[in-house]
Amino acid sequence: MRNILMTVMMLIVVALLFSTIINDADVGLRQKIKAKGDTANTNVLNLNAGP
């Protein structure tokens, strides 16, 4: 019973860490990756436009 409780508590901690570090809408890692991808996409499109 104690092993199950510890496992459930660890899963809760992992879920909370994921939601605060990775999935945060304002400053999360997902938002930073999206911003960098948008910047890279814009740079590539500007290269294709040419002079």
C-alpha positions as a printed Julia matrix, in Angstrom:
51×3 Matrix{Float64}:
  0.0    0.0     0.0
  2.83   2.36    0.82
  4.47   1.7    -2.58
  1.27   2.59   -4.4
  0.92   5.81   -2.42
  4.51   6.83   -3.19
  3.99   6.06   -6.88
  0.83   8.15   -7.04
  2.5   11.05   -5.24
  5.48  10.94   -7.61
  3.16  10.95  -10.63
  1.37  14.0    -9.24
  4.69  15.79   -8.75
  5.77  14.95  -12.31
  2.45  16.21  -13.69
  2.76  19.47  -11.77
  6.35  19.99  -12.9
  5.35  19.33  -16.51
  2.51  21.82  -16.37
  4.62  24.57  -14.82
  7.85  24.12  -16.79
  6.79  22.86  -20.19
  3.19  23.77  -20.72
  2.89  27.22  -19.1
  1.12  29.52  -21.57
  3.21  32.64  -20.91
  6.77  31.63  -20.09
  6.79  27.88  -20.63
  9.24  25.98  -22.76
  6.56  25.25  -25.36
  5.94  28.99  -25.86
  9.66  29.68  -26.22
 10.06  26.92  -28.82
  7.06  28.26  -30.74
  8.48  31.81  -30.71
 11.85  30.6   -32.01
 10.12  28.53  -34.7
  8.06  31.52  -35.81
 11.22  33.63  -36.02
 13.01  30.95  -38.05
 10.01  30.63  -40.37
  9.94  34.39  -40.94
 13.67  34.41  -41.7
 13.3   31.62  -44.25
 10.37  33.36  -45.92
 12.41  36.59  -46.12
 15.23  34.66  -47.82
 12.83  33.42  -50.48
 11.48  36.91  -51.13
 14.88  38.11  -52.26
 15.7   41.58  -53.57
